[in-house]
Amino acid sequence: MGSQVVDNKFTWVIENFRTLQSEKIYSDEFIIGGCKWHLIAYPKGHKAADCLSLFLTVAKRESLPDGWMRDAQVYLTIVNEHSQSLSQLKEFRKCFDEKTRSWGFLEMLPLTFIHHKDSGFLVNGELKIVAKIDVLKAIGGILDESEEATQPLKKRKQGNDGNDTVLSSSSDLPLNNTQQLEESFFEVNGFLVLPSQVETVKHIFQAHPDIASGVQTKCQHLRTTYINILLGVIQTLCQPPQELTDDDLKRASYALACVVTAGFQVDWLENNLHQVLENKFTVLIGETQLLEMEFKLLSLKLERIELEASMKQKKEEVAVAKIPLSFDDLL
């Protein structure tokens, strides 16, 4: 497993994700904002069927003084390697302390999405997770730069799948297993969305009131995931068609199939996808034809230049021929 910290972002690459057997895996310990953290992932889900569970937890809590606290704004992203618009982002703000040591999402992303061969989440068997953490306030155990450079290694054990799994106890689990995090979202027509998505989602429901009439799941995390996928498709289709690759459109089609299976009525979006495909084809054929026309026009211009030169020469010959012979010329 690979990991790195750049600024306030931690990137965790989980290798061989498809074949992992461990129930729970830990990322490397990392430091952001002078605070030690690690991520916990449940590759087969934790108390949630067929969904990846993902949590951020405060590391080395036993060494922190009484009254420690970390107030943080957290962004967790499951990276789609083929289309950034299909990456799954969830965020929350939480005050971590002795009572709330871990926080995250039981249903970060359905495993069917992750494991599908065309989804773009697994490339060469690797799943990439990015955690961005803005530490707004911290009390107790704050590290300076010299301590950050000499952070200790963790004790590990080898899991049944051959990958490293950090030893942990049940105290590492989130204290609130529902983890709904409504305080980070706004409700629009029964769906929890990010503040930046509210107006867009409202507009969608105004234009298509029955779009979610067939959605049966009551799980807010899944409902939010489906809305994010829908918004990702819309964002993809709003790009210039000539900039979209065949893979982009293939994945947009797959994403639409997922939300249709969930019960969304998106015939209008499917029609738009077909229109974008047609526009892309029109652009491709049209640009080829324009190049041919431009080459033909250039050839005609060159022919005209040559013809004009020939005409000039011929005019000069005619002009000379029109001059009558003089008396001297005749002698």
C-alpha positions, -999 to +999 in steps of 0.1 A: +000+000+000+013+034-009+006+068+007+018+104+006+010+137+022+011+169+001+001+201+019-031+192+037-040+162+015-032+126+022-033+101-007-038+064+001-034+038-026-048+004-017-032-023-038-050-056-047-083-041-034-104-066-053-088-096-035-085-082+000-097-106+027-091-084+057-123-070+073-106-037+082-074-020+070-055+011+082-036+036+062-002+047+072-002+072+100+001+108+087+004+143+101-017+173+089-022+205+108+002+193+135-021+164+143-016+127+138-043+108+118-050+076+099-078+063+078-098+031+084-113+013+054-137-017+054-132-032+019-163-054+024-183-028+043-189-023+080-225-029+091-236-018+056-241-044+028-221-040-004-206-006+004-171+006+011-169+021+046-144+048+053-135+067+085-109+092+097-096+087+132-072+105+155-040+085+159-020+079+191-049+090+213-034+073+243-005+098+243-026+129+241-032+150+272-066+153+289-089+178+271-074+173+237-095+183+207-093+187+169-119+207+151-116+198+114-132+201+080-127+169+062-131+159+026-129+122+016-127+113-020-127+079-038-108+088-070-121+078-104-089+075-125-106+079-158-130+109-151-126+134-123-163+142-126-171+107-115-149+107-084-170+104-052-165+132-027-181+134+007-173+160+034-180+168+070-169+191+098-164+174+132-149+182+165-128+151+174-122+145+211-122+116+236-159+110+230-157+113+192-125+097+181-135+086+146-159+099+120-168+090+085-192+071+063-205+036+066-217+038+030-190+057+011-196+040-022-214+008-034-189-020-040-207-028-073-196+006-086-160+001-074-156-034-088-172-029-122-146-032-149-155+000-166-161+022-135-127+037-134-123+033-096-100+002-098-070+005-121-045-023-120-062-035-089-055-002-070-081+020-053-070+056-046-084+075-016-077+112-009-083+128+025-081+166+026-081+179+062-084+215+072-076+217+110-095+247+122-086+244+159-065+219+179-058+216+216-032+193+231-004+173+215+002+197+186+034+187+167+061+211+154+080+206+122+108+187+138+084+162+154+066+157+121+099+147+105+105+120+131+071+104+136+074+068+148+065+037+127+034+017+135+033-020+146+018-041+119+006-077+115+003-096+082-033-102+072-047-133+055-045-115+022-008-109+025-012-072+030-003-052+061-031-047+086-026-025+116-035-040+150-065-023+164-093-027+189-130-021+189-123+014+204-112+025+170-147+021+156-169+052+152-190+058+183-220+068+162-225+039+138-252+057+117-228+085+107-255+104+088-238+137+091-269+157+082-252+189+096-229+189+066-257+187+040-289+204+029-320+184+020-335+188-014-365+167-023-355+141+002-318+140-008-289+153+012-266+173-009-236+196-004-242+234-001-225+239-034-249+215-051-282+228-037-292+252-065-282+227-092-302+199-076-332+222-071-331+231-108-330+195-118-361+187-097-379+217-110-372+207-146-379+169-139-402+166-109-406+128-113-369+121-116-366+102-083-402+088-082-389+052-086-360+054-061-368+029-033-338+030-010-342+051+021-305+051+029-293+087+027-257+078+019-268+058-011-292+084-022-265+111-019-241+088-039-267+084-067-272+122-068-234+127-070-232+102-099-260+120-117-243+153-112-210+138-125-227+127-157-242+161-162-208+177-157-193+153-182-220+160-208-215+198-203-180+196-216-172+204-253-180+171-272-146+172-290-128+170-256-146+139-245-129+106-252-148+074-261-140+061-226-155+093-210-188+087-228-187+049-221-183+056-184-211+082-185-233+056-201-224+031-174-231+057-147-265+064-162-273+027-161-265+026-124-289+054-115-316+040-138-312+007-119-316+026-086-350+039-099-342+073-114-361+085-144-334+100-167-347+095-202-340+131-209-304+127-198-300+095-219-313+116-249-287+142-241-260+116-240-270+104-274-270+140-286-235+145-273-224+113-291-239+126-323-223+160-318-189+143-312-193+123-344-204+155-363-174+174-350-151+145-359-165+141-395-169+179-399-133+187-389-120+160-413-141+175-441-130+210-433-094+199-435-101+183-469-118+215-481-090+237-467-064+215-486-085+218-518-088+256-513-051+258-508-045+238-540-069+261-559-051+292-545-017+278-557-033+270-590-046+305-592-011+320-584+004+298-611-024+307-636-020+345-628+018+342-634+011+324-667-015+351-676+011+378-668+037+362-690+012+357-718+000+393-716+036+404-719+041+382-750+009+395-765+019+431-758+052+426-775+035+409-805+011+439-809+040+463-815+042+469-853+075+464-870+094+496-877+110+505-910+144+495-896+130+461-885+119+455-920+153+462-935 
